[in-house]
């Protein structure tokens, strides 16, 4: 500490003094005198300070270990909230930076994880807000934190969940969404009679037959009927019926409030931008957690599915999505039906 103070003072000190303190010979040619040796009292004080500090650290660690042995549940709750609040705060700072970028430049130039953060973080903030606000009241944290720990799916965000809880809660949410697949397929089947006679109608009838028999159309078959999903066509955003539109909103996990068609278009654009970044970064470069999140978001249950199968499914999805323009956004919204209606993992989730 003394050396640091001397360095600050030497910045404005005379040249002769700086030379003396840095060990340079003065103008008289005599070296500076050596520092005086530490006295026995000073050495004893240093030893006492080191010993006191080391024992303090030892007792703190021992006390923490004792708490973990005697109160494991309480320590687990403590760690859940400490780590969760830290992760939530880091994501919140990142989300603010991403939101500022989008306000200035749009979503262009954002990485896949930044797009996903901008999509997911507002939901997490709404879910955690009541807990954080109530905990600020006097003595309220003694009630709200145990209550939040008992009902983490409703009162906490993914930052506070374990890896297993993230998978379980995502599967529960996906199960509710998958119940809307059959009503959408029924709407697609009913509108078959409204299509004009011709090759396109026959191709669509063939796809409906595949879906009804437990199979899925291939990429070429889906591309051939993409014209049916144009904006003003039978399955376009302006052409679908109200019950069809409402089922699509629920299938993609959106609320039933205002501007449903507009929000469906925006969801399709966001999925397409995410798909483009997945293609740019490579599906195989994603971690297992990131791959599971991408599948849950797009309507596929990835639980107990091999990684190679997840990669292939995401590859098919991104190929179709990356070749879809703004006129055919409805096709992206129907991909959970065209690519996932008969997936075995989805049927297991629905009827387990």
PETA-V320383 format. One record per backbone hydrogen bond with DSSP energy under -1.0 kcal/mol. NH is the residue of the N-H (numbers start at 0). CO is the residue of the C=O. If there is no record, write none. Layout:
nh->[NH;NH]
co->[CO;CO]
This chain:
nh->[4;5;6;7;8;9;11;17;18;19;20;21;23;25;28;42;43;44;45;46;47;48;49;50;51;52;53;54;55;56;57;58;59;60;61;62;63;64;65;66;67;68;69;70;74;75;76;77;78;79;80;81;82;83;84;85;86;87;88;89;90;91;92;93;94;95;96;97;98;99;100;101;102;103;104;105;109;114;115;116;117;118;119;120;123;124;125;126;127;128;131;132;133;134;136;139;142;143;144;146;147;148;149;150;154;155;159;165;166;167;168;169;170;171;172;173;174;175;176;177;179;180;183;184;185;186;187;188;189;190;191;193;194;201;202;203;204;205;206;207;208;209;210;211;212;214;221;222;223;225;227;228;229;230;232;234;235;237;239;244;245;246;247;248;249;250;251;252;253;262;263;264;265;266;267;268;269;270;271;272;273;274;275;276;277;278;279;280;281;285;290;291;292;293;294;295;296;297;299;304;309;310;311;312;313;314;315;316;317;318;319;320;321;323;327;330;332;333;334;336;337;338;340;342;346;347;348;349;350]
co->[0;1;2;3;4;5;8;13;14;15;16;17;18;29;25;38;39;40;41;42;43;44;45;46;47;48;49;50;51;52;53;54;55;56;57;58;59;60;61;62;63;64;65;66;70;71;72;73;74;75;76;77;78;79;80;81;82;83;84;85;86;87;88;89;90;91;92;93;94;95;96;97;98;99;100;101;106;110;111;112;113;114;115;116;119;120;121;122;123;124;127;128;129;130;133;136;139;139;140;142;143;144;145;146;150;151;156;161;162;163;164;165;166;167;168;169;170;171;172;173;176;177;179;180;181;182;183;184;185;186;188;190;191;197;198;199;200;201;202;203;204;205;206;207;208;209;217;218;219;222;224;225;226;326;229;227;232;230;235;240;241;242;243;244;245;246;247;249;248;258;259;260;261;262;263;264;265;266;267;268;269;270;271;272;273;274;275;276;277;282;286;287;288;289;290;291;292;293;294;301;305;306;307;308;309;310;311;312;313;314;315;316;317;320;324;327;328;329;331;333;333;334;336;339;342;343;344;345;346]
